[in-house]
Amino acid sequence: MDFDFVMVLTILLFLLSLGGYVYYRRLLVLWEEREADNRSTQTKDVFAKRLKNAQKSSQNV
């Protein structure tokens, strides 16, 4: 094989792996943001239910 061909192939493989790594990190960040959003909405739902229960119990008294 020619040295130039091997060099070009190596550079292309490096760029491909670098692009895959960047894509993977971006997906990971998006996934973490989505999980954080889910946790915050679940927390809001829990507090809303507690507030409703507290209001019902205060009305029953």
C-alpha positions as a printed Julia matrix, in Angstrom:
61×3 Matrix{Float64}:
   0.0    0.0    0.0
   1.02   3.53  -0.61
   1.98   5.65   2.39
  -0.33   8.54   1.35
  -3.3    6.19   1.14
  -2.67   4.84   4.64
  -2.25   8.38   5.98
  -5.52   9.57   4.41
  -7.33   6.47   5.67
  -5.98   7.02   9.2
  -7.06  10.66   9.18
 -10.54   9.74   7.93
 -10.93   7.09  10.62
  -9.8    9.56  13.27
 -12.28  12.19  12.1
 -15.06   9.61  11.98
 -14.35   8.45  15.52
 -14.11  12.06  16.72
 -17.48  12.84  15.14
 -19.0    9.76  16.77
 -17.64  10.81  20.15
 -19.05  14.34  19.8
 -22.42  12.94  18.7
 -22.45  10.53  21.66
 -21.64  13.32  24.15
 -24.37  15.52  22.69
 -26.91  12.71  23.03
 -25.76  12.12  26.61
 -26.24  15.79  27.5
 -29.7   15.84  25.92
 -30.63  12.67  27.82
 -29.47  14.16  31.13
 -31.46  17.35  30.48
 -34.55  15.29  29.72
 -34.12  13.27  32.9
 -33.72  16.49  34.92
 -36.91  17.89  33.36
 -38.77  14.69  34.21
 -37.55  14.82  37.81
 -38.57  18.47  38.23
 -42.08  17.86  36.83
 -42.48  14.81  39.06
 -41.43  16.89  42.05
 -43.95  19.59  41.11
 -46.68  16.93  40.84
 -45.79  15.56  44.27
 -45.95  19.01  45.87
 -49.24  19.78  44.1
 -50.75  16.55  45.47
 -49.48  17.33  48.97
 -50.99  20.82  48.77
 -54.35  19.43  47.64
 -54.31  16.85  50.42
 -53.45  19.51  53.0
 -56.28  21.72  51.74
 -58.74  18.82  51.87
 -57.66  17.87  55.39
 -57.97  21.48  56.57
 -61.46  21.72  55.07
 -62.5   18.47  56.75
 -61.49  19.78  60.17
